[in-house]
Amino acid sequence: MRAAWSLKYRAAILERNPALQLLRIVEAYGAIQRQLEKLEKDSPERRKLDNAINTLDRLRNGDLRPQLDELRFTTKG
């Protein structure tokens, strides 16, 4: 079973509608922040969550859009 933050993160990454993607990013960011608050400073999961936050920031800023579009195109059937 996937963690709630992971499901929201995946939804943000896979969302194609720009109007909905920002909402998904905000939801994922909040879920990740809540999970970070539960973890110890030296938790191994913290690095994974920090990387997810950085990816969401890049996605929100448009830095990942060309790479994600290319990935979606090349992985279709």
C-alpha positions as CSV (number, residue, x, y, z in Angstrom):
1,M,0.0,0.0,0.0
2,R,1.4,3.4,-1.0
3,A,1.7,6.3,1.4
4,A,-0.8,9.1,0.9
5,W,2.0,11.5,0.0
6,S,3.2,9.1,-2.7
7,L,-0.3,8.9,-4.3
8,K,-0.7,12.6,-4.4
9,Y,2.9,13.1,-5.7
10,R,2.3,10.6,-8.5
11,A,-1.0,12.4,-9.4
12,A,0.8,15.7,-9.7
13,I,3.5,14.2,-11.9
14,L,1.1,12.5,-14.2
15,E,-1.5,15.3,-14.5
16,R,-1.7,16.6,-18.0
17,N,-4.2,19.4,-17.6
18,P,-2.2,22.5,-16.5
19,A,-5.2,23.9,-14.6
20,L,-5.4,20.8,-12.5
21,Q,-1.7,20.2,-12.3
22,L,-1.2,23.2,-10.0
23,L,-3.9,21.9,-7.7
24,R,-2.3,18.4,-7.6
25,I,1.1,19.9,-6.9
26,V,-0.3,21.9,-4.0
27,E,-2.0,18.8,-2.6
28,A,1.2,16.7,-3.0
29,Y,3.4,19.4,-1.4
30,G,1.1,19.6,1.6
31,A,1.0,15.8,2.1
32,I,4.8,15.6,1.8
33,Q,5.2,18.4,4.3
34,R,2.9,16.6,6.8
35,Q,5.0,13.4,6.4
36,L,8.2,15.3,6.9
37,E,6.9,16.6,10.2
38,K,6.4,13.0,11.4
39,L,10.0,11.9,10.6
40,E,13.2,12.1,12.6
41,K,15.9,14.4,11.2
42,D,18.1,11.5,10.2
43,S,15.3,9.3,8.7
44,P,16.2,7.6,5.4
45,E,12.8,8.5,4.0
46,R,13.5,12.2,4.5
47,R,15.9,12.3,1.5
48,K,13.2,10.7,-0.7
49,L,10.7,13.3,0.4
50,D,13.2,16.2,-0.1
51,N,13.8,14.9,-3.6
52,A,10.0,14.8,-4.2
53,I,9.6,18.4,-3.0
54,N,12.4,19.5,-5.3
55,T,10.8,17.8,-8.3
56,L,7.4,19.4,-7.5
57,D,9.1,22.8,-7.4
58,R,10.7,22.2,-10.8
59,L,7.4,21.0,-12.2
60,R,5.6,24.0,-10.9
61,N,8.2,26.3,-12.4
62,G,7.9,24.6,-15.8
63,D,11.5,23.2,-15.7
64,L,10.3,19.6,-16.2
65,R,7.5,20.1,-18.8
66,P,9.5,19.2,-21.9
67,Q,11.1,16.1,-20.4
68,L,7.8,14.8,-19.0
69,D,6.0,15.4,-22.3
70,E,8.7,13.5,-24.1
71,L,8.6,10.7,-21.6
72,R,4.8,10.3,-22.0
73,F,5.2,10.2,-25.7
74,T,7.9,7.6,-25.8
75,T,6.2,5.3,-23.3
76,K,2.8,5.0,-25.1
77,G,2.0,1.6,-26.5
